[in-house]
Amino acid sequence: MSGMGKKLVVDGATLKCSQGSETSTFAVLPEIANAAEKIVATIADVAPMVNLKPFGQCKSPANPQVASATAAALGVLTPQPCKPLPAGPWSPGSSVTTVSGKKALTDDSKCNCMWAGTITVEDPATDVATD
């Protein structure tokens, strides 16, 4: 990625969670700005089940549902359905591009889940560069 610049992340991007079993499709609610006719995400787009869809099965022992299922299985790690619970906004976002006063989301940004997962952008769904 060095020297290539960051890419804006748009509606339909593919996200991955370090504790999830599968990728999910990012959903961005319409704002005014768009890149190549796609809706640009911001660092504030972290609403569970709205922006962040489930990542298949969660395997984090920090998730109480996984912990109790694992205990019930006598310590055998027992993944449970993911329910994303972001612990704050995406970071770092764009240093130059904003959407409605918020930093635009860039493909190098990360978002942490309360259950120890790190959510990253696998495919920003656009080639529009920023920064």
Secondary structure, DSSP 8 states (H G I E B T S, - for coil): -TTT-EEB-BTT-EEEETTBSS-EE------S-EETTEEB-BTT---BTTTB---SEE--TTSHHHHHHHHHTTT----EE----B-S--BS--SS-EETTEEB-BTT-EEEBTTS-EEEEEE-S---EE-
